[in-house]
Amino acid sequence: MGTTIRMRVTRGSLKPLDKISLPEGREVTVTILDVPSVHDLDAFDRAAGGWKGSVDTKKLLKNIYADRLVSTRAKPRL
């Protein structure tokens, strides 16, 4: 059986933020998932438009579509 609880790192140790209903001495396996903070998510918003003015988007798209037409694969021999 599994459950999810929130924990906080304090001086290098994990401290539960929720009540744990396990018997004393029970061994458990903990999987740590690093949840992005609001600051991390804001980085995406701050990066938006970073290339604006420095890249010719029409030329970039033209080159992308032209490269899709180039075949570098050898023709199969049957």
N, C-alpha and C positions, 0 to 999 in steps of 0.2 A: 504494500500500500504506500502511496506517496502523498505528499502535501507540499504546498508552497508557502513559505513564510518570508517576510521582509527582514533583512538584517542590516546593520550598520557596522562599518569598520571603525574600531576605536583602538588606537595605539597598537595596530597590527593584529587585533583579534576581532572576530565577528561577534556582535552582540545582537540577540534577537529583539525585534521590535514588536513581535506578536507572541502570544502565549503558546508554549509548546507542550502538548499533552503526550509526553513519552515517559516511560518509567526511567528512574534514575539508573545510570550505568548502561543504557541502551546505546549500541554503536549504530551510527547512521552514515550514509554517504551523502556528501553535499556537492551539488553542481552549481557553479557560480556563473551567472549570466550577467554581464556588465550592461546595464541599461543606460542608454545614452541620456545625458542630462539635457536640460533645455538649452544650455550654452552650446553643447555639441550640435544640436539641431539648428540653432541660429546660425551656425557657420555656413550652412547651405544657403540660407537667405543672404548672408553677407557676400557670398561668392557670386551670386546671380549678377549677370551682366559684366563680369570681370574681363571678358574678351571684347566687349563692345567697343567698336571703333578700331580695334587692332587687327581684325580678321575680316576679309572680304567674303561674306557668307555666300553671296551668289557664285563666286568663283570656287569656293570650297564645295558647295553642292554640285556644281558642274563637274568638278574633278572626281568627286565620289561616284557619281553616276557613270562617268566615263570609265573609271577603274573597274566598275562592275561588269563592263562589257569585255574586258580583257581576260582571255582564258590562258592560264599558264599550265593547264593540265595536258598531258600527252594523250593523243588519241589512242583508245584501246585497240589492240590488235586481236582479232578473233581467229 
